């Protein structure tokens, strides 16, 4: 099956909905993601990349999620007492139809939904979208020192490929090493069943907010701008 770039559509799950990102989402995204804990693991270049206010975030968001070879989504809660709340952002991008490869990344969630149904269902929707359009390989990656994100990727069943050393500069100028993982189309049926089994464990319970972290871990060599 020849890979083709997916159409920009809303992806609907039981617990979350992935909706194409537009400028009007910025205030909701700022409320969900404008926290030190979100940037501490490497999102947006790490702690030093955290914008100082909503206006700065709007400018940052426009740059961070720019690019024709990307489909950017906001993540909304699909049911329960927090129905409709924006609790994250994610992207399917770096489309290379000839090579049959794409990349799930640029992902962050409100700390109040870490460890819930949100990430596994978002990945289920995005991976299904990619493989359903003929892609052979989906890359997922994280800052090598971000143990929380790497554990989440490994729990999906993605295969670790290695470390790209000094892959890109962080917001504070230090160098980031990137841990690279992938999932192949032949592996997808097994991974899909695993995700579906994890989500079945939540029954019909909707996504509920948890207490947010109060003391985020700062990456080596990084600090909040102005700190």
Helices and strands as residue ranges (DSSP letters): E 11-12, E 16-20, G 23-25, H 26-33, H 36-40, G 43-45, G 47-49, H 54-64, E 70-77, E 86-96, E 101-109, G 111-113, H 117-131, E 137-143, H 147-156, E 159-169, E 175-184, H 185-200
